[in-house]
Amino acid sequence: MSESAAALKSLLLKKSVRTGTFTLASGKESDLYIDCRVTALDPFGALLIGELGWAAVREKIQAEGLKIDSIGGMTLGADPISLAVGMASAKNHPDEALQVFTVRKEPKGHGRGKQIEGNFAEGQTVIVVDDVITTGGSTLKAIEVIERDGGKVAFALVLVDREEGGRQAIEARGIPVLALYSRSTLL
C-alpha cells in the first residue's frame, strides 16, 4: 500500500468509520457505519482522494483506451470526491482533465428543472461516483438519471465498497466498479 493510500485509510478509520448498531439508508441494520463525507470534506482527505482517485481512474482509462468527458454522481456523497478527482486530473494532466457534475435526488423545481447540474452534456461518456456502496441503490439511481439524460456510464468509482452486494448489483447492469477500498481492505 502506498504512503498516500495508507494515509487515506488512516483518515477514513479516524473520521468516517464507526462500529456499533446502525440503520443504513437501505433500511438494513449493520454493525458498521461509514460516513465518507467527513473524510472527503477534510482538506487533507480531499487531496488524498483526488490523488488516489485520479491515479486509479487514469490507469483504468489508459488500460482500456477509454475517452472520458466528465465525472459525477448523486449529491451529496459523490460531490467532494468527484471534484477532488476532477481537480487532480486538471492539475496533473490538463489535456485529460475531467469536467465535474452532480446528480440531484429530484429534478430542480424551478428554472430549467434539471436533475444533473454542472459540466454534463448529452452524449458524454462519464464516470459515476459514490462514496460508499452497500446495496448500490444510490449509484444505480444516478446511472438511471445519467442514461436518461443521454450520458454513457463507462464505470463507477467508489471510495468504499461495503461488500454487501452493491458491486454485484451495479456490475449486473454492465457497469464495472472501481473501489479504492473495500470493507476487508479498510478493516
Secondary structure as the mmCIF struct_conf table of DSSP 4:
data_model
#
loop_
_struct_conf.conf_type_id
_struct_conf.id
_struct_conf.beg_label_comp_id
_struct_conf.beg_label_asym_id
_struct_conf.beg_label_seq_id
_struct_conf.end_label_comp_id
_struct_conf.end_label_asym_id
_struct_conf.end_label_seq_id
HELX_RH_AL_P HELX_RH_AL_P1 GLU A 3 LYS A 15
TURN_TY1_P TURN_TY1_P1 SER A 16 SER A 16
STRN STRN1 VAL A 17 THR A 23
TURN_TY1_P TURN_TY1_P2 ALA A 25 SER A 26
BEND BEND1 GLY A 27 GLY A 27
STRN STRN2 GLU A 29 ILE A 34
HELX_RH_AL_P HELX_RH_AL_P2 CYS A 36 ALA A 40
TURN_TY1_P TURN_TY1_P3 LEU A 41 LEU A 41
BEND BEND2 ASP A 42 ASP A 42
HELX_RH_AL_P HELX_RH_AL_P3 PRO A 43 GLU A 64
TURN_TY1_P TURN_TY1_P4 GLY A 65 GLY A 65
STRN STRN3 SER A 70 MET A 74
TURN_TY1_P TURN_TY1_P5 THR A 75 GLY A 77
BEND BEND3 ALA A 78 ALA A 78
HELX_RH_AL_P HELX_RH_AL_P4 ASP A 79 ASN A 92
HELX_RH_3T_P HELX_RH_3T_P1 PRO A 94 GLU A 96
HELX_LH_PP_P HELX_LH_PP_P1 ALA A 97 LEU A 98
STRN STRN4 GLN A 99 VAL A 103
BEND BEND4 LYS A 105 GLU A 106
BEND BEND5 GLY A 109 HIS A 110
TURN_TY1_P TURN_TY1_P6 GLY A 111 ARG A 112
BEND BEND6 GLN A 115 GLN A 115
STRN STRN5 ILE A 116 GLY A 118
BEND BEND7 ASN A 119 ASN A 119
TURN_TY1_P TURN_TY1_P7 GLU A 122 GLY A 123
STRN STRN6 THR A 125 ILE A 133
BEND BEND8 THR A 134 GLY A 136
HELX_RH_AL_P HELX_RH_AL_P5 GLY A 137 ARG A 148
TURN_TY1_P TURN_TY1_P8 ASP A 149 GLY A 150
STRN STRN7 LYS A 152 ASP A 161
BEND BEND9 GLU A 163 GLY A 165
HELX_RH_AL_P HELX_RH_AL_P6 GLY A 166 GLU A 171
TURN_TY1_P TURN_TY1_P9 ALA A 172 GLY A 174
STRN STRN8 VAL A 177 SER A 182
HELX_RH_AL_P HELX_RH_AL_P7 ARG A 183 LEU A 186
#
